[in-house]
């Protein structure tokens, strides 16, 4: 990496420095803060877990959230695709059932429309 940022993340009583590209530094900092908050929640819950167990439990909670969010997105995508399909069918039906009547000239011939 040419341009390198160093992001410091505080997890409970430990500090970690991570190298990353400048364009990912803010997201990495956000991810670290989220992990730190999860670990603090587990600590405040009264659990006497060790540091590593707390980190693993926090990671499991985050993975569970991610899996649920992915399932929600997939369900939402399916619903949107179904709505689009239904709308397309309605449009096709409407177009097929309607007749475009072109104006006729006084001699009875159809005239072309200027578009």
Helices and strands as residue ranges (DSSP letters): E 5-11, E 14-20, G 22-24, H 25-44, H 51-97
